[in-house]
Amino acid sequence: MESGLIEQLLDFGALGIFAGFLIWQFVGLQRRLDKLVHDFQTQLKEINDDYDSRIEKMRLRYDEVIVGIRSDASVAQKDALGARDKVEAMVAKKTVKR
């Protein structure tokens, strides 16, 4: 504080000293509150970044699973079509022999 302000507070005696204490306490609490808010926002950002990275990992993993399932389904479909063609060919041979 400025020395002029301190002199004015001291001129008011105990009440002035108490007012000075309240000002000092307010400034100190405001600094603590600012630090607390900053730390809280930092923690929120870290939590959000961690959440985003976990979601991205899950998406990549599920994309891989979906690609694998589609590939397996495609192979199974081709196998089923091949089996159907063999059965049709066998039925066609039996029909021709009669």
N, C-alpha and C positions, 0 to 999 in steps of 0.2 A: 504494500500500500504506500501511497505517498505520505511524506512526513506531515504535510498540512492536514491530511485527513486524520492521521493518528493524533495530532495535537487537538483537533476539534473533538474527537472522541474522548480524549482524556479530559477536556474541559467539562464534559458532562458527568465526570466522576464515574461511579460504579455502573450507572446506566450506560454511559458511553463505552466503558470497557466491555460490558455485556453485549452491546450492539456490535462492537468489533469482533467479539467471539462468535456471534451469530453469523456475521459476514464471512469470517474465516471458515466456520463450520459449513456454511452453504457452499462456498467455493470448493472445499474439500469433498463434500458429498456429491457435488456436480461432477467433479473429475472422476470419482469412483463410479458414478452412474454412467458416464460417457465410456469409461473403460469396460464396464460390464456389458453395455449394449454392443460395443465393438467386438468383444470376445464372443458374445452370443451370436452375433451375425456371422462371425468367422466360423463358429461351430456349425451353424445352419448351412453355410456354404459347403463345408466339408461333408456334412451328412448328405446334402443334395448331390454333390459330385460323386460320392460313393454310391448313392442310390442309382444315379444315371449310369455309372459304369457296370453295376450289377444287372440293371435292366438290359443294357447293351449286350452283355455276355449271355444272358438268357435268350435274347432275340437271336443271336448268332447260333446258339446251341439248338434252338427250336427250328431255325432255318435249315440247319444240317439234318435234323431229324425228318423234317418235311421232305427235303430232297431225297433222303434215303428211302422214305416210304413211297414216294412217287416212283423212284427207280425200281424198287421191289415190285410195285403194282404193275409197272410197265413190263417188266420181265415176266411176271405171272400172267399178264394178259397175252403176251406173245406165246408163252408156253401153252396156254389154253387154246389159242387160235391154231397153233401147230397141232395140238392133239385133236381138235375138231376136224382139221383138214385130213388127218390120218384116218379118223373114223369115217369121214365121208368117202375117202378113197376106198376103204375096205368095204363099205356098204355098196359103193358103185361097182366094185369087182364082183361082189356076190350077186348083184342085180343083173350084171351082164352075163354071168355064167348060167343063169336060169333060162 
